[in-house]
Amino acid sequence: MARPDDIFGRIGDEELGRFLSKFSDSARQLDDLRQEFGDIRGRSESADGNVVVEALPGGALARLEIKPRAMRLGSEALAAAILEAVNQAGQDATEKVTGRMNEAMTSFYGEAERFTGG
């Protein structure tokens, strides 16, 4: 497939060709980022390691593991351990996304642009 700069360069508009080439490269990079963000998972576990959680960016659960020993905790303690692990995994996912977004923004725009996640 011919690159946009090849096509427009042949018809005499080299500046438009360069612009379209840069745009095409940026679109590819954004698509790569979109796929990469889809693979990000936050992870956490309870203090005793009996509850393990993976969360997607935004906090939705991707995986929940409750080890047999956790069943000895009782319902209230188990619920507290799950909630703590879920919240920490969601925070971990958010930090990973924010860090990767900052890297991407720096790559696209330089140090002046930063994503704060807020």
SERO-4910 file (N, C-alpha, C, O; in steps of 0.05 Angstrom, whole numbers):
BEGIN
 pado doro    nc1    nc2    nc3   cac1   cac2   cac3    cc1    cc2    cc3    oc1    oc2    oc3
  Met    A     17    -24      0      0      0      0     18     25      0     37     26     15
  Ala    A     12     43    -16     27     68    -19     22     86      6     -1     88     15
  Arg    A     43     98     16     40    117     38     29    143     27     33    150      4
  Pro    A     14    158     44      2    183     35     22    202     23     16    216      4
  Asp    A     47    204     35     66    223     24     75    215     -4     82    232    -20
  Asp    A     76    188    -10     83    179    -37     62    188    -57     68    198    -79
  Ile    A     36    185    -50     14    192    -68     14    222    -73     14    230    -97
  Phe    A     14    239    -52     12    267    -56     38    279    -67     38    299    -81
  Gly    A     61    266    -60     86    275    -71     87    273   -101     99    289   -115
  Arg    A     74    252   -111     73    248   -140     55    268   -155     59    274   -178
  Ile    A     35    279   -141     18    298   -155     26    327   -148     13    346   -157
  Gly    A     48    330   -133     59    357   -130     53    370   -104     63    393   -100
  Asp    A     39    358    -86     34    371    -60     49    357    -38     38    341    -23
  Glu    A     75    363    -37     92    349    -18     86    356     11     88    339     29
  Glu    A     78    381     16     72    389     43     47    373     54     47    364     77
  Leu    A     27    371     37      3    355     45     11    326     49      2    313     67
  Gly    A     29    316     32     38    289     35     52    284     61     48    264     74
  Arg    A     70    303     69     84    300     95     64    301    118     66    286    137
  Phe    A     45    320    116     24    322    137      9    296    140      5    286    162
  Leu    A      0    285    117    -16    260    118      1    236    128     -9    219    141
  Ser    A     26    236    121     44    215    131     47    216    161     45    196    175
  Lys    A     51    241    171     53    244    200     27    237    214     27    224    235
  Phe    A      5    245    202    -22    238    213    -25    208    214    -35    197    234
  Ser    A    -18    195    193    -21    165    191     -3    152    212    -12    133    225
  Asp    A     21    161    216     38    150    237     26    154    265     27    136    281
  Ser    A     15    178    270      3    183    296    -21    166    300    -26    156    322
  Ala    A    -37    162    279    -61    144    282    -53    116    289    -66    103    305
  Arg    A    -31    106    277    -21     79    283    -12     78    312    -18     58    326
  Gln    A      2     98    321     11     99    349    -13     99    369    -12     85    389
  Leu    A    -33    115    362    -57    116    379    -71     89    380    -81     81    401
  Asp    A    -73     75    357    -85     49    357    -69     29    374    -81     13    388
  Asp    A    -43     31    372    -26     14    389    -31     19    419    -32      1    435
  Leu    A    -33     45    426    -39     52    454    -66     41    463    -69     32    485
  Arg    A    -86     44    445   -113     34    452   -112      4    459   -124     -4    479
  Gln    A    -97    -11    443    -95    -40    448    -79    -44    474    -86    -62    490
  Glu    A    -58    -29    478    -42    -32    503    -59    -26    528    -57    -41    547
  Phe    A    -75     -5    527    -92      2    550   -112    -20    556   -119    -25    579
  Gly    A   -121    -34    535   -140    -56    539   -127    -79    554   -142    -96    566
  Asp    A   -101    -81    554    -87   -103    568    -78    -96    596    -68   -113    610
  Ile    A    -82    -71    604    -73    -63    631    -91    -75    652   -116    -74    650
  Arg    A    -78    -85    673    -93    -96    696    -79    -86    721    -54    -86    723
  Gly    A    -95    -79    741    -84    -73    767    -86    -98    784   -104   -114    779
  Arg    A    -68   -101    803    -68   -125    819    -64   -118    848    -49   -100    855
  Ser    A    -77   -133    865    -74   -130    894    -82   -155    908    -96   -172    896
  Glu    A    -73   -158    933    -82   -180    949    -85   -171    978    -73   -151    986
  Ser    A   -100   -186    993   -104   -179   1021    -78   -183   1036    -59   -195   1026
  Ala    A    -77   -171   1060    -52   -173   1075    -43   -201   1080    -19   -207   1081
  Asp    A    -61   -219   1084    -54   -247   1089    -50   -263   1063    -43   -287   1064
  Gly    A    -56   -251   1040    -52   -264   1014    -75   -283   1006    -72   -298    986
  Asn    A    -96   -284   1022   -118   -303   1016   -139   -292    997   -156   -307    987
  Val    A   -138   -267    990   -156   -255    970   -138   -241    950   -122   -224    957
  Val    A   -141   -249    925   -125   -237    903   -144   -226    882   -164   -239    874
  Val    A   -139   -201    874   -157   -187    856   -141   -175    833   -119   -165    836
  Glu    A   -153   -177    809   -143   -161    786   -166   -144    776   -189   -153    774
  Ala    A   -160   -119    771   -180   -100    762   -172    -86    736   -148    -83    731
  Leu    A   -192    -79    721   -188    -64    696   -187    -34    703   -196    -26    725
  Pro    A   -176    -18    685   -178     11    690   -207     19    693   -224     10    678
  Gly    A   -213     35    713   -241     42    719   -251     26    742   -272     32    753
  Gly    A   -237      4    750   -244    -10    774   -259    -36    770   -263    -51    790
  Ala    A   -268    -42    746   -283    -67    742   -265    -91    747   -242    -91    741
  Leu    A   -276   -111    760   -261   -135    766   -255   -152    742   -272   -157    725
  Ala    A   -230   -160    739   -222   -178    718   -218   -206    729   -222   -226    715
  Arg    A   -210   -208    755   -205   -234    767   -208   -231    797   -199   -211    809
  Leu    A   -220   -251    810   -222   -252    839   -216   -280    848   -229   -299    839
  Glu    A   -196   -283    865   -189   -309    876   -192   -308    906   -180   -291    919
  Ile    A   -208   -326    916   -211   -328    945   -201   -356    953   -212   -376    946
  Lys    A   -178   -356    967   -166   -381    975   -181   -394    997   -194   -380   1013
  Pro    A   -181   -420    999   -197   -434   1020   -192   -424   1048   -211   -423   1064
  Arg    A   -168   -416   1055   -163   -406   1082   -179   -381   1088   -184   -375   1112
  Ala    A   -186   -365   1068   -201   -340   1072   -229   -346   1083   -241   -329   1095
  Met    A   -239   -370   1078   -266   -376   1087   -267   -378   1118   -289   -377   1129
  Arg    A   -245   -379   1131   -244   -380   1161   -248   -352   1173   -252   -349   1197
  Leu    A   -246   -331   1156   -247   -304   1166   -275   -296   1176   -277   -279   1194
  Gly    A   -295   -308   1166   -322   -299   1172   -331   -279   1151   -314   -267   1137
  Ser    A   -357   -276   1148   -367   -260   1126   -359   -231   1127   -352   -220   1106
  Glu    A   -359   -218   1150   -352   -190   1151   -322   -185   1145   -315   -167   1130
  Ala    A   -305   -201   1157   -276   -198   1152   -269   -205   1123   -252   -192   1111
  Leu    A   -282   -225   1112   -277   -232   1084   -286   -210   1066   -272   -203   1047
  Ala    A   -310   -199   1071   -320   -176   1055   -300   -152   1057   -295   -140   1036
  Ala    A   -290   -146   1080   -271   -124   1083   -245   -130   1068   -234   -112   1055
  Ala    A   -236   -155   1069   -211   -162   1055   -215   -159   1024   -198   -150   1010
  Ile    A   -239   -168   1015   -245   -166    986   -246   -136    978   -234   -128    958
  Leu    A   -261   -120    993   -264    -92    986   -237    -78    986   -231    -62    968
  Glu    A   -220    -83   1006   -193    -71   1007   -177    -79    982   -164    -61    970
  Ala    A   -177   -104    976   -161   -114    952   -172   -102    926   -157    -95    909
  Val    A   -199   -100    924   -211    -89    900   -203    -60    897   -196    -51    875
  Asn    A   -205    -45    918   -198    -16    917   -169    -12    910   -162      5    894
  Gln    A   -151    -28    922   -123    -26    916   -117    -34    887   -100    -21    874
  Ala    A   -130    -55    877   -126    -63    849   -135    -42    830   -122    -37    809
  Gly    A   -158    -29    836   -168     -8    819   -149     16    819   -144     28    798
  Gln    A   -138     23    842   -118     44    844    -93     37    828    -82     54    815
  Asp    A    -84     12    830    -61      3    815    -65      6    785    -48     15    771
  Ala    A    -89     -2    776    -95      0    747    -95     29    738    -85     36    717
  Thr    A   -107     47    755   -108     75    748    -80     87    747    -74    103    729
  Glu    A    -63     79    765    -35     89    765    -20     80    741     -4     95    729
  Lys    A    -25     55    732    -12     45    708    -21     60    683     -5     67    666
  Val    A    -47     65    682    -58     79    659    -47    108    658    -39    118    637
  Thr    A    -47    121    681    -37    149    683     -8    150    675      0    168    661
  Gly    A      8    131    685     37    131    678     41    126    649     57    140    636
  Arg    A     26    108    637     29    102    608     19    126    592     30    132    571
  Met    A     -3    139    601    -13    163    587      7    185    588     11    198    567
  Asn    A     21    189    610     42    209    612     64    203    592     74    221    579
  Glu    A     72    178    590     93    170    571     84    177    543     99    187    526
  Ala    A     59    170    537     48    175    510     47    205    504     54    213    482
  Met    A     37    220    523     35    249    518     63    262    514     66    279    497
  Thr    A     82    252    530    109    262    527    120    255    499    133    271    486
  Ser    A    114    231    490    123    222    464    110    239    442    124    246    422
  Phe    A     85    246    445     71    261    424     77    291    425     81    304    405
  Tyr    A     77    302    450     78    331    452    103    342    467    107    366    467
  Gly    A    119    325    479    142    335    495    134    338    524    112    332    532
  Glu    A    153    347    540    150    348    569    128    367    578    118    364    600
  Ala    A    120    387    562    101    407    570     73    396    576     59    406    593
  Glu    A     65    374    562     39    363    566     40    339    585     56    321    580
  Arg    A     24    339    606     24    316    624     -5    310    630    -22    328    632
  Phe    A    -11    285    634    -38    276    640    -39    271    671    -23    255    681
  Thr    A    -57    284    684    -58    281    713    -79    260    723    -79    253    746
  Gly    A    -97    251    704   -117    232    712   -139    243    728   -156    228    738
  Gly    A   -141    269    731   -161    282    747   -178    298    731   -197    310    741
***
